[in-house]
């Protein structure tokens, strides 16, 4: 299940209020069951459970700078943009 473009355009990180990167196919790009949202500004990775984004800061994974940089680079390779607009 993928998130709709309209929903993605409306979603922001609850901590930073910045747009999110949507990894619909997970980090590998071909594993939709491992989809997640990433906020570059706050360094938070939000899981998606059953097609529902869990946008709770206390439930998110706070990434270290190195892991965040790796995911941001991966997003560029995959052609992802904030909000996937």
PyMOL Python script that loads the backbone (N, CA, C, O; Angstrom):
from pymol import cmd

cmd.read_pdbstr("""\
ATOM      1  N   UNK A   1       0.851  -1.178   0.000  1.00  0.00           N
ATOM      2  CA  UNK A   1       0.000   0.000   0.000  1.00  0.00           C
ATOM      3  C   UNK A   1       0.898   1.243   0.000  1.00  0.00           C
ATOM      4  O   UNK A   1       1.848   1.327   0.778  1.00  0.00           O
ATOM      5  N   UNK A   2       0.596   2.190  -0.863  1.00  0.00           N
ATOM      6  CA  UNK A   2       1.364   3.429  -0.910  1.00  0.00           C
ATOM      7  C   UNK A   2       0.523   4.580  -0.384  1.00  0.00           C
ATOM      8  O   UNK A   2      -0.707   4.539  -0.419  1.00  0.00           O
ATOM      9  N   UNK A   3       1.196   5.592   0.096  1.00  0.00           N
ATOM     10  CA  UNK A   3       0.511   6.782   0.594  1.00  0.00           C
ATOM     11  C   UNK A   3       0.163   7.690  -0.583  1.00  0.00           C
ATOM     12  O   UNK A   3       0.942   7.818  -1.528  1.00  0.00           O
ATOM     13  N   UNK A   4      -0.991   8.310  -0.521  1.00  0.00           N
ATOM     14  CA  UNK A   4      -1.438   9.170  -1.616  1.00  0.00           C
ATOM     15  C   UNK A   4      -0.598  10.450  -1.688  1.00  0.00           C
ATOM     16  O   UNK A   4      -0.121  10.936  -0.662  1.00  0.00           O
ATOM     17  N   UNK A   5      -0.420  10.987  -2.874  1.00  0.00           N
ATOM     18  CA  UNK A   5       0.324  12.243  -3.025  1.00  0.00           C
ATOM     19  C   UNK A   5      -0.296  13.391  -2.229  1.00  0.00           C
ATOM     20  O   UNK A   5       0.426  14.241  -1.707  1.00  0.00           O
ATOM     21  N   UNK A   6      -1.622  13.424  -2.131  1.00  0.00           N
ATOM     22  CA  UNK A   6      -2.282  14.488  -1.363  1.00  0.00           C
ATOM     23  C   UNK A   6      -1.938  14.385   0.118  1.00  0.00           C
ATOM     24  O   UNK A   6      -1.691  15.396   0.775  1.00  0.00           O
ATOM     25  N   UNK A   7      -1.922  13.166   0.638  1.00  0.00           N
ATOM     26  CA  UNK A   7      -1.567  12.964   2.040  1.00  0.00           C
ATOM     27  C   UNK A   7      -0.110  13.346   2.264  1.00  0.00           C
ATOM     28  O   UNK A   7       0.209  14.040   3.230  1.00  0.00           O
ATOM     29  N   UNK A   8       0.762  12.905   1.390  1.00  0.00           N
ATOM     30  CA  UNK A   8       2.188  13.227   1.532  1.00  0.00           C
ATOM     31  C   UNK A   8       2.443  14.729   1.511  1.00  0.00           C
ATOM     32  O   UNK A   8       3.294  15.230   2.246  1.00  0.00           O
ATOM     33  N   UNK A   9       1.716  15.434   0.681  1.00  0.00           N
ATOM     34  CA  UNK A   9       1.891  16.885   0.593  1.00  0.00           C
ATOM     35  C   UNK A   9       1.499  17.578   1.894  1.00  0.00           C
ATOM     36  O   UNK A   9       2.006  18.657   2.202  1.00  0.00           O
ATOM     37  N   UNK A  10       0.599  16.963   2.654  1.00  0.00           N
ATOM     38  CA  UNK A  10       0.117  17.567   3.895  1.00  0.00           C
ATOM     39  C   UNK A  10       0.944  17.167   5.116  1.00  0.00           C
ATOM     40  O   UNK A  10       0.918  17.857   6.135  1.00  0.00           O
ATOM     41  N   UNK A  11       1.672  16.066   5.019  1.00  0.00           N
ATOM     42  CA  UNK A  11       2.414  15.568   6.178  1.00  0.00           C
ATOM     43  C   UNK A  11       3.702  16.347   6.402  1.00  0.00           C
ATOM     44  O   UNK A  11       4.418  16.674   5.455  1.00  0.00           O
ATOM     45  N   UNK A  12       3.985  16.638   7.653  1.00  0.00           N
ATOM     46  CA  UNK A  12       5.249  17.250   8.054  1.00  0.00           C
ATOM     47  C   UNK A  12       5.716  16.570   9.335  1.00  0.00           C
ATOM     48  O   UNK A  12       4.935  15.916  10.026  1.00  0.00           O
ATOM     49  N   UNK A  13       6.970  16.729   9.633  1.00  0.00           N
ATOM     50  CA  UNK A  13       7.529  16.208  10.871  1.00  0.00           C
ATOM     51  C   UNK A  13       6.911  16.974  12.038  1.00  0.00           C
ATOM     52  O   UNK A  13       6.924  18.205  12.031  1.00  0.00           O
ATOM     53  N   UNK A  14       6.374  16.281  13.036  1.00  0.00           N
ATOM     54  CA  UNK A  14       5.771  16.994  14.160  1.00  0.00           C
ATOM     55  C   UNK A  14       6.791  17.756  15.008  1.00  0.00           C
ATOM     56  O   UNK A  14       6.412  18.678  15.732  1.00  0.00           O
ATOM     57  N   UNK A  15       8.061  17.398  14.937  1.00  0.00           N
ATOM     58  CA  UNK A  15       9.081  18.105  15.718  1.00  0.00           C
ATOM     59  C   UNK A  15       9.577  19.355  15.006  1.00  0.00           C
ATOM     60  O   UNK A  15       9.615  20.432  15.599  1.00  0.00           O
ATOM     61  N   UNK A  16       9.959  19.220  13.728  1.00  0.00           N
ATOM     62  CA  UNK A  16      10.566  20.345  13.003  1.00  0.00           C
ATOM     63  C   UNK A  16       9.589  21.105  12.117  1.00  0.00           C
ATOM     64  O   UNK A  16       9.866  22.229  11.700  1.00  0.00           O
ATOM     65  N   UNK A  17       8.445  20.489  11.831  1.00  0.00           N
ATOM     66  CA  UNK A  17       7.445  21.057  10.915  1.00  0.00           C
ATOM     67  C   UNK A  17       7.963  21.149   9.481  1.00  0.00           C
ATOM     68  O   UNK A  17       7.479  21.956   8.688  1.00  0.00           O
ATOM     69  N   UNK A  18       8.946  20.318   9.160  1.00  0.00           N
ATOM     70  CA  UNK A  18       9.525  20.283   7.817  1.00  0.00           C
ATOM     71  C   UNK A  18       8.943  19.105   7.040  1.00  0.00           C
ATOM     72  O   UNK A  18       8.451  18.152   7.644  1.00  0.00           O
ATOM     73  N   UNK A  19       8.992  19.158   5.697  1.00  0.00           N
ATOM     74  CA  UNK A  19       8.470  18.069   4.879  1.00  0.00           C
ATOM     75  C   UNK A  19       9.250  16.775   5.100  1.00  0.00           C
ATOM     76  O   UNK A  19      10.375  16.777   5.599  1.00  0.00           O
ATOM     77  N   UNK A  20       8.622  15.686   4.716  1.00  0.00           N
ATOM     78  CA  UNK A  20       9.179  14.354   4.920  1.00  0.00           C
ATOM     79  C   UNK A  20       9.542  13.698   3.593  1.00  0.00           C
ATOM     80  O   UNK A  20       8.900  13.939   2.570  1.00  0.00           O
ATOM     81  N   UNK A  21      10.571  12.875   3.625  1.00  0.00           N
ATOM     82  CA  UNK A  21      10.930  12.036   2.487  1.00  0.00           C
ATOM     83  C   UNK A  21      10.215  10.709   2.664  1.00  0.00           C
ATOM     84  O   UNK A  21      10.268  10.115   3.741  1.00  0.00           O
ATOM     85  N   UNK A  22       9.553  10.244   1.631  1.00  0.00           N
ATOM     86  CA  UNK A  22       8.782   9.000   1.683  1.00  0.00           C
ATOM     87  C   UNK A  22       9.540   7.905   0.950  1.00  0.00           C
ATOM     88  O   UNK A  22       9.678   7.941  -0.273  1.00  0.00           O
ATOM     89  N   UNK A  23      10.023   6.944   1.698  1.00  0.00           N
ATOM     90  CA  UNK A  23      10.694   5.777   1.137  1.00  0.00           C
ATOM     91  C   UNK A  23       9.644   4.690   0.968  1.00  0.00           C
ATOM     92  O   UNK A  23       9.522   3.804   1.815  1.00  0.00           O
ATOM     93  N   UNK A  24       8.887   4.751  -0.121  1.00  0.00           N
ATOM     94  CA  UNK A  24       7.776   3.824  -0.366  1.00  0.00           C
ATOM     95  C   UNK A  24       8.253   2.388  -0.506  1.00  0.00           C
ATOM     96  O   UNK A  24       7.519   1.453  -0.187  1.00  0.00           O
ATOM     97  N   UNK A  25       9.466   2.212  -0.976  1.00  0.00           N
ATOM     98  CA  UNK A  25      10.017   0.876  -1.152  1.00  0.00           C
ATOM     99  C   UNK A  25      11.075   0.544  -0.121  1.00  0.00           C
ATOM    100  O   UNK A  25      11.932  -0.308  -0.354  1.00  0.00           O
ATOM    101  N   UNK A  26      11.016   1.220   1.025  1.00  0.00           N
ATOM    102  CA  UNK A  26      12.052   1.021   2.025  1.00  0.00           C
ATOM    103  C   UNK A  26      13.369   1.577   1.536  1.00  0.00           C
ATOM    104  O   UNK A  26      13.437   2.218   0.487  1.00  0.00           O
ATOM    105  N   UNK A  27      14.402   1.331   2.293  1.00  0.00           N
ATOM    106  CA  UNK A  27      15.715   1.858   1.926  1.00  0.00           C
ATOM    107  C   UNK A  27      16.232   1.265   0.620  1.00  0.00           C
ATOM    108  O   UNK A  27      16.899   1.953  -0.152  1.00  0.00           O
ATOM    109  N   UNK A  28      15.932   0.010   0.371  1.00  0.00           N
ATOM    110  CA  UNK A  28      16.395  -0.651  -0.851  1.00  0.00           C
ATOM    111  C   UNK A  28      15.655  -0.157  -2.091  1.00  0.00           C
ATOM    112  O   UNK A  28      16.166  -0.257  -3.207  1.00  0.00           O
ATOM    113  N   UNK A  29      14.464   0.370  -1.895  1.00  0.00           N
ATOM    114  CA  UNK A  29      13.678   0.863  -3.023  1.00  0.00           C
ATOM    115  C   UNK A  29      12.723  -0.156  -3.603  1.00  0.00           C
ATOM    116  O   UNK A  29      11.893   0.178  -4.448  1.00  0.00           O
ATOM    117  N   UNK A  30      12.832  -1.401  -3.157  1.00  0.00           N
ATOM    118  CA  UNK A  30      11.964  -2.446  -3.710  1.00  0.00           C
ATOM    119  C   UNK A  30      11.331  -3.319  -2.620  1.00  0.00           C
ATOM    120  O   UNK A  30      10.975  -4.472  -2.864  1.00  0.00           O
ATOM    121  N   UNK A  31      11.195  -2.756  -1.421  1.00  0.00           N
ATOM    122  CA  UNK A  31      10.604  -3.493  -0.305  1.00  0.00           C
ATOM    123  C   UNK A  31       9.486  -2.663   0.333  1.00  0.00           C
ATOM    124  O   UNK A  31       9.693  -2.067   1.390  1.00  0.00           O
ATOM    125  N   UNK A  32       8.301  -2.616  -0.297  1.00  0.00           N
ATOM    126  CA  UNK A  32       7.219  -1.769   0.204  1.00  0.00           C
ATOM    127  C   UNK A  32       6.780  -2.098   1.630  1.00  0.00           C
ATOM    128  O   UNK A  32       6.205  -1.244   2.304  1.00  0.00           O
ATOM    129  N   UNK A  33       7.037  -3.305   2.097  1.00  0.00           N
ATOM    130  CA  UNK A  33       6.676  -3.656   3.470  1.00  0.00           C
ATOM    131  C   UNK A  33       7.601  -2.998   4.490  1.00  0.00           C
ATOM    132  O   UNK A  33       7.355  -3.083   5.693  1.00  0.00           O
ATOM    133  N   UNK A  34       8.668  -2.338   4.017  1.00  0.00           N
ATOM    134  CA  UNK A  34       9.604  -1.634   4.896  1.00  0.00           C
ATOM    135  C   UNK A  34       9.583  -0.123   4.648  1.00  0.00           C
ATOM    136  O   UNK A  34      10.569   0.566   4.911  1.00  0.00           O
ATOM    137  N   UNK A  35       8.462   0.386   4.144  1.00  0.00           N
ATOM    138  CA  UNK A  35       8.321   1.818   3.856  1.00  0.00           C
ATOM    139  C   UNK A  35       8.461   2.632   5.144  1.00  0.00           C
ATOM    140  O   UNK A  35       8.124   2.165   6.232  1.00  0.00           O
ATOM    141  N   UNK A  36       8.964   3.856   4.995  1.00  0.00           N
ATOM    142  CA  UNK A  36       9.084   4.763   6.137  1.00  0.00           C
ATOM    143  C   UNK A  36       9.149   6.201   5.642  1.00  0.00           C
ATOM    144  O   UNK A  36       9.313   6.460   4.450  1.00  0.00           O
ATOM    145  N   UNK A  37       9.018   7.118   6.575  1.00  0.00           N
ATOM    146  CA  UNK A  37       9.140   8.549   6.305  1.00  0.00           C
ATOM    147  C   UNK A  37      10.370   9.058   7.043  1.00  0.00           C
ATOM    148  O   UNK A  37      10.678   8.599   8.143  1.00  0.00           O
ATOM    149  N   UNK A  38      11.066  10.002   6.437  1.00  0.00           N
ATOM    150  CA  UNK A  38      12.289  10.535   7.014  1.00  0.00           C
ATOM    151  C   UNK A  38      12.254  12.050   7.003  1.00  0.00           C
ATOM    152  O   UNK A  38      11.878  12.666   6.005  1.00  0.00           O
ATOM    153  N   UNK A  39      12.646  12.646   8.115  1.00  0.00           N
ATOM    154  CA  UNK A  39      12.781  14.097   8.182  1.00  0.00           C
ATOM    155  C   UNK A  39      14.261  14.435   8.253  1.00  0.00           C
ATOM    156  O   UNK A  39      14.932  14.118   9.235  1.00  0.00           O
ATOM    157  N   UNK A  40      14.757  15.069   7.226  1.00  0.00           N
ATOM    158  CA  UNK A  40      16.164  15.449   7.193  1.00  0.00           C
ATOM    159  C   UNK A  40      16.475  16.494   8.267  1.00  0.00           C
ATOM    160  O   UNK A  40      17.551  16.459   8.864  1.00  0.00           O
ATOM    161  N   UNK A  41      15.561  17.410   8.518  1.00  0.00           N
ATOM    162  CA  UNK A  41      15.797  18.499   9.469  1.00  0.00           C
ATOM    163  C   UNK A  41      15.950  18.002  10.909  1.00  0.00           C
ATOM    164  O   UNK A  41      16.833  18.460  11.634  1.00  0.00           O
ATOM    165  N   UNK A  42      15.101  17.081  11.316  1.00  0.00           N
ATOM    166  CA  UNK A  42      15.145  16.607  12.702  1.00  0.00           C
ATOM    167  C   UNK A  42      15.925  15.308  12.862  1.00  0.00           C
ATOM    168  O   UNK A  42      16.283  14.930  13.977  1.00  0.00           O
ATOM    169  N   UNK A  43      16.187  14.624  11.754  1.00  0.00           N
ATOM    170  CA  UNK A  43      16.884  13.348  11.816  1.00  0.00           C
ATOM    171  C   UNK A  43      16.025  12.221  12.344  1.00  0.00           C
ATOM    172  O   UNK A  43      16.538  11.244  12.889  1.00  0.00           O
ATOM    173  N   UNK A  44      14.705  12.355  12.182  1.00  0.00           N
ATOM    174  CA  UNK A  44      13.778  11.335  12.673  1.00  0.00           C
ATOM    175  C   UNK A  44      13.277  10.458  11.535  1.00  0.00           C
ATOM    176  O   UNK A  44      12.956  10.933  10.446  1.00  0.00           O
ATOM    177  N   UNK A  45      13.221   9.160  11.826  1.00  0.00           N
ATOM    178  CA  UNK A  45      12.703   8.173  10.881  1.00  0.00           C
ATOM    179  C   UNK A  45      11.402   7.629  11.472  1.00  0.00           C
ATOM    180  O   UNK A  45      11.391   7.071  12.569  1.00  0.00           O
ATOM    181  N   UNK A  46      10.309   7.800  10.730  1.00  0.00           N
ATOM    182  CA  UNK A  46       8.977   7.397  11.182  1.00  0.00           C
ATOM    183  C   UNK A  46       8.545   6.130  10.454  1.00  0.00           C
ATOM    184  O   UNK A  46       8.627   6.051   9.228  1.00  0.00           O
ATOM    185  N   UNK A  47       8.094   5.158  11.201  1.00  0.00           N
ATOM    186  CA  UNK A  47       7.625   3.915  10.584  1.00  0.00           C
ATOM    187  C   UNK A  47       6.215   4.099  10.026  1.00  0.00           C
ATOM    188  O   UNK A  47       5.503   5.045  10.364  1.00  0.00           O
ATOM    189  N   UNK A  48       5.847   3.174   9.172  1.00  0.00           N
ATOM    190  CA  UNK A  48       4.502   3.130   8.609  1.00  0.00           C
ATOM    191  C   UNK A  48       3.948   1.754   8.947  1.00  0.00           C
ATOM    192  O   UNK A  48       4.495   0.736   8.521  1.00  0.00           O
ATOM    193  N   UNK A  49       2.870   1.726   9.707  1.00  0.00           N
ATOM    194  CA  UNK A  49       2.251   0.465  10.134  1.00  0.00           C
ATOM    195  C   UNK A  49       0.937   0.257   9.391  1.00  0.00           C
ATOM    196  O   UNK A  49      -0.006   1.033   9.548  1.00  0.00           O
ATOM    197  N   UNK A  50       0.883  -0.795   8.583  1.00  0.00           N
ATOM    198  CA  UNK A  50      -0.350  -1.104   7.864  1.00  0.00           C
ATOM    199  C   UNK A  50      -0.836   0.040   7.000  1.00  0.00           C
ATOM    200  O   UNK A  50      -2.042   0.247   6.864  1.00  0.00           O
ATOM    201  N   UNK A  51       0.088   0.784   6.414  1.00  0.00           N
ATOM    202  CA  UNK A  51      -0.272   1.906   5.555  1.00  0.00           C
ATOM    203  C   UNK A  51      -0.557   3.195   6.296  1.00  0.00           C
ATOM    204  O   UNK A  51      -0.956   4.185   5.682  1.00  0.00           O
ATOM    205  N   UNK A  52      -0.359   3.202   7.620  1.00  0.00           N
ATOM    206  CA  UNK A  52      -0.634   4.392   8.433  1.00  0.00           C
ATOM    207  C   UNK A  52       0.685   4.925   9.000  1.00  0.00           C
ATOM    208  O   UNK A  52       1.361   4.227   9.755  1.00  0.00           O
ATOM    209  N   UNK A  53       1.057   6.164   8.637  1.00  0.00           N
ATOM    210  CA  UNK A  53       2.284   6.747   9.184  1.00  0.00           C
ATOM    211  C   UNK A  53       2.131   6.979  10.694  1.00  0.00           C
ATOM    212  O   UNK A  53       1.117   7.502  11.158  1.00  0.00           O
ATOM    213  N   UNK A  54       3.148   6.582  11.437  1.00  0.00           N
ATOM    214  CA  UNK A  54       3.157   6.786  12.891  1.00  0.00           C
ATOM    215  C   UNK A  54       4.020   8.021  13.147  1.00  0.00           C
ATOM    216  O   UNK A  54       5.235   7.919  13.316  1.00  0.00           O
ATOM    217  N   UNK A  55       3.378   9.176  13.172  1.00  0.00           N
ATOM    218  CA  UNK A  55       4.091  10.445  13.304  1.00  0.00           C
ATOM    219  C   UNK A  55       4.114  10.925  14.753  1.00  0.00           C
ATOM    220  O   UNK A  55       3.650  12.020  15.074  1.00  0.00           O
ATOM    221  N   UNK A  56       4.653  10.096  15.593  1.00  0.00           N
ATOM    222  CA  UNK A  56       4.836  10.423  17.004  1.00  0.00           C
ATOM    223  C   UNK A  56       6.331  10.482  17.270  1.00  0.00           C
ATOM    224  O   UNK A  56       7.047   9.508  17.036  1.00  0.00           O
ATOM    225  N   UNK A  57       6.804  11.621  17.760  1.00  0.00           N
ATOM    226  CA  UNK A  57       8.232  11.798  17.988  1.00  0.00           C
ATOM    227  C   UNK A  57       8.761  10.715  18.928  1.00  0.00           C
ATOM    228  O   UNK A  57       9.848  10.178  18.713  1.00  0.00           O
ATOM    229  N   UNK A  58       8.001  10.399  19.956  1.00  0.00           N
ATOM    230  CA  UNK A  58       8.469   9.397  20.918  1.00  0.00           C
ATOM    231  C   UNK A  58       8.504   7.979  20.340  1.00  0.00           C
ATOM    232  O   UNK A  58       9.125   7.092  20.926  1.00  0.00           O
ATOM    233  N   UNK A  59       7.852   7.760  19.208  1.00  0.00           N
ATOM    234  CA  UNK A  59       7.860   6.451  18.538  1.00  0.00           C
ATOM    235  C   UNK A  59       8.866   6.407  17.380  1.00  0.00           C
ATOM    236  O   UNK A  59       9.142   5.337  16.838  1.00  0.00           O
ATOM    237  N   UNK A  60       9.404   7.551  17.009  1.00  0.00           N
ATOM    238  CA  UNK A  60      10.326   7.643  15.871  1.00  0.00           C
ATOM    239  C   UNK A  60      11.732   7.209  16.286  1.00  0.00           C
ATOM    240  O   UNK A  60      12.079   7.183  17.467  1.00  0.00           O
ATOM    241  N   UNK A  61      12.517   6.874  15.279  1.00  0.00           N
ATOM    242  CA  UNK A  61      13.921   6.544  15.504  1.00  0.00           C
ATOM    243  C   UNK A  61      14.747   7.789  15.201  1.00  0.00           C
ATOM    244  O   UNK A  61      14.689   8.331  14.097  1.00  0.00           O
ATOM    245  N   UNK A  62      15.522   8.241  16.196  1.00  0.00           N
ATOM    246  CA  UNK A  62      16.389   9.404  15.987  1.00  0.00           C
ATOM    247  C   UNK A  62      17.729   8.891  15.451  1.00  0.00           C
ATOM    248  O   UNK A  62      18.438   8.129  16.109  1.00  0.00           O
ATOM    249  N   UNK A  63      18.047   9.335  14.241  1.00  0.00           N
ATOM    250  CA  UNK A  63      19.247   8.838  13.567  1.00  0.00           C
ATOM    251  C   UNK A  63      20.472   9.667  13.909  1.00  0.00           C
ATOM    252  O   UNK A  63      20.386  10.877  14.118  1.00  0.00           O
ATOM    253  N   UNK A  64      21.608   8.996  13.963  1.00  0.00           N
ATOM    254  CA  UNK A  64      22.879   9.695  14.111  1.00  0.00           C
ATOM    255  C   UNK A  64      23.208  10.349  12.770  1.00  0.00           C
ATOM    256  O   UNK A  64      22.677   9.953  11.732  1.00  0.00           O
ATOM    257  N   UNK A  65      24.078  11.341  12.797  1.00  0.00           N
ATOM    258  CA  UNK A  65      24.392  12.130  11.597  1.00  0.00           C
ATOM    259  C   UNK A  65      24.828  11.265  10.425  1.00  0.00           C
ATOM    260  O   UNK A  65      24.432  11.515   9.287  1.00  0.00           O
ATOM    261  N   UNK A  66      25.630  10.261  10.693  1.00  0.00           N
ATOM    262  CA  UNK A  66      26.135   9.402   9.612  1.00  0.00           C
ATOM    263  C   UNK A  66      25.006   8.614   8.942  1.00  0.00           C
ATOM    264  O   UNK A  66      24.941   8.535   7.715  1.00  0.00           O
ATOM    265  N   UNK A  67      24.123   8.036   9.750  1.00  0.00           N
ATOM    266  CA  UNK A  67      22.991   7.268   9.215  1.00  0.00           C
ATOM    267  C   UNK A  67      22.030   8.181   8.456  1.00  0.00           C
ATOM    268  O   UNK A  67      21.492   7.801   7.415  1.00  0.00           O
ATOM    269  N   UNK A  68      21.819   9.385   8.983  1.00  0.00           N
ATOM    270  CA  UNK A  68      20.943  10.345   8.315  1.00  0.00           C
ATOM    271  C   UNK A  68      21.524  10.734   6.957  1.00  0.00           C
ATOM    272  O   UNK A  68      20.802  10.758   5.960  1.00  0.00           O
ATOM    273  N   UNK A  69      22.811  11.035   6.910  1.00  0.00           N
ATOM    274  CA  UNK A  69      23.454  11.420   5.649  1.00  0.00           C
ATOM    275  C   UNK A  69      23.356  10.290   4.625  1.00  0.00           C
ATOM    276  O   UNK A  69      23.142  10.544   3.440  1.00  0.00           O
ATOM    277  N   UNK A  70      23.512   9.049   5.074  1.00  0.00           N
ATOM    278  CA  UNK A  70      23.406   7.907   4.175  1.00  0.00           C
ATOM    279  C   UNK A  70      22.003   7.809   3.590  1.00  0.00           C
ATOM    280  O   UNK A  70      21.847   7.556   2.396  1.00  0.00           O
ATOM    281  N   UNK A  71      20.981   8.005   4.417  1.00  0.00           N
ATOM    282  CA  UNK A  71      19.598   7.927   3.922  1.00  0.00           C
ATOM    283  C   UNK A  71      19.259   9.096   3.002  1.00  0.00           C
ATOM    284  O   UNK A  71      18.543   8.916   2.017  1.00  0.00           O
ATOM    285  N   UNK A  72      19.757  10.276   3.306  1.00  0.00           N
ATOM    286  CA  UNK A  72      19.513  11.426   2.430  1.00  0.00           C
ATOM    287  C   UNK A  72      20.170  11.187   1.074  1.00  0.00           C
ATOM    288  O   UNK A  72      19.588  11.506   0.037  1.00  0.00           O
ATOM    289  N   UNK A  73      21.373  10.631   1.076  1.00  0.00           N
ATOM    290  CA  UNK A  73      22.040  10.292  -0.195  1.00  0.00           C
ATOM    291  C   UNK A  73      21.250   9.225  -0.942  1.00  0.00           C
ATOM    292  O   UNK A  73      21.116   9.290  -2.164  1.00  0.00           O
ATOM    293  N   UNK A  74      20.731   8.250  -0.216  1.00  0.00           N
ATOM    294  CA  UNK A  74      19.921   7.195  -0.843  1.00  0.00           C
ATOM    295  C   UNK A  74      18.662   7.787  -1.457  1.00  0.00           C
ATOM    296  O   UNK A  74      18.249   7.377  -2.542  1.00  0.00           O
ATOM    297  N   UNK A  75      18.048   8.750  -0.772  1.00  0.00           N
ATOM    298  CA  UNK A  75      16.851   9.414  -1.295  1.00  0.00           C
ATOM    299  C   UNK A  75      17.161  10.101  -2.622  1.00  0.00           C
ATOM    300  O   UNK A  75      16.338  10.091  -3.537  1.00  0.00           O
ATOM    301  N   UNK A  76      18.337  10.692  -2.724  1.00  0.00           N
ATOM    302  CA  UNK A  76      18.727  11.351  -3.971  1.00  0.00           C
ATOM    303  C   UNK A  76      18.885  10.327  -5.086  1.00  0.00           C
ATOM    304  O   UNK A  76      18.463  10.575  -6.216  1.00  0.00           O
ATOM    305  N   UNK A  77      19.483   9.189  -4.786  1.00  0.00           N
ATOM    306  CA  UNK A  77      19.655   8.123  -5.772  1.00  0.00           C
ATOM    307  C   UNK A  77      18.291   7.620  -6.249  1.00  0.00           C
ATOM    308  O   UNK A  77      18.095   7.355  -7.435  1.00  0.00           O
ATOM    309  N   UNK A  78      17.352   7.493  -5.304  1.00  0.00           N
ATOM    310  CA  UNK A  78      16.013   7.010  -5.637  1.00  0.00           C
ATOM    311  C   UNK A  78      15.121   8.083  -6.272  1.00  0.00           C
ATOM    312  O   UNK A  78      14.017   7.789  -6.731  1.00  0.00           O
ATOM    313  N   UNK A  79      15.611   9.332  -6.291  1.00  0.00           N
ATOM    314  CA  UNK A  79      14.821  10.421  -6.885  1.00  0.00           C
ATOM    315  C   UNK A  79      13.710  10.904  -5.989  1.00  0.00           C
ATOM    316  O   UNK A  79      12.708  11.435  -6.468  1.00  0.00           O
ATOM    317  N   UNK A  80      13.874  10.723  -4.669  1.00  0.00           N
ATOM    318  CA  UNK A  80      12.836  11.166  -3.738  1.00  0.00           C
ATOM    319  C   UNK A  80      13.025  12.644  -3.430  1.00  0.00           C
ATOM    320  O   UNK A  80      14.144  13.156  -3.397  1.00  0.00           O
ATOM    321  N   UNK A  81      11.910  13.306  -3.209  1.00  0.00           N
ATOM    322  CA  UNK A  81      11.923  14.711  -2.832  1.00  0.00           C
ATOM    323  C   UNK A  81      11.002  14.876  -1.638  1.00  0.00           C
ATOM    324  O   UNK A  81      10.082  14.077  -1.460  1.00  0.00           O
ATOM    325  N   UNK A  82      11.228  15.906  -0.804  1.00  0.00           N
ATOM    326  CA  UNK A  82      10.333  16.116   0.331  1.00  0.00           C
ATOM    327  C   UNK A  82       8.875  16.145  -0.123  1.00  0.00           C
ATOM    328  O   UNK A  82       8.521  16.861  -1.060  1.00  0.00           O
ATOM    329  N   UNK A  83       8.042  15.368   0.542  1.00  0.00           N
ATOM    330  CA  UNK A  83       6.630  15.306   0.185  1.00  0.00           C
ATOM    331  C   UNK A  83       6.395  14.596  -1.129  1.00  0.00           C
ATOM    332  O   UNK A  83       5.251  14.457  -1.562  1.00  0.00           O
ATOM    333  N   UNK A  84       7.464  14.142  -1.773  1.00  0.00           N
ATOM    334  CA  UNK A  84       7.398  13.479  -3.076  1.00  0.00           C
ATOM    335  C   UNK A  84       6.504  14.242  -4.048  1.00  0.00           C
ATOM    336  O   UNK A  84       5.716  13.644  -4.781  1.00  0.00           O
ATOM    337  N   UNK A  85       6.632  15.556  -4.048  1.00  0.00           N
ATOM    338  CA  UNK A  85       5.825  16.394  -4.937  1.00  0.00           C
ATOM    339  C   UNK A  85       6.480  16.507  -6.285  1.00  0.00           C
ATOM    340  O   UNK A  85       5.951  17.174  -7.174  1.00  0.00           O
TER     341      UNK A  85
END
""", "prot")
cmd.dss("prot")
cmd.show_as("cartoon", "prot")
cmd.util.cbc("prot")
cmd.orient("prot")
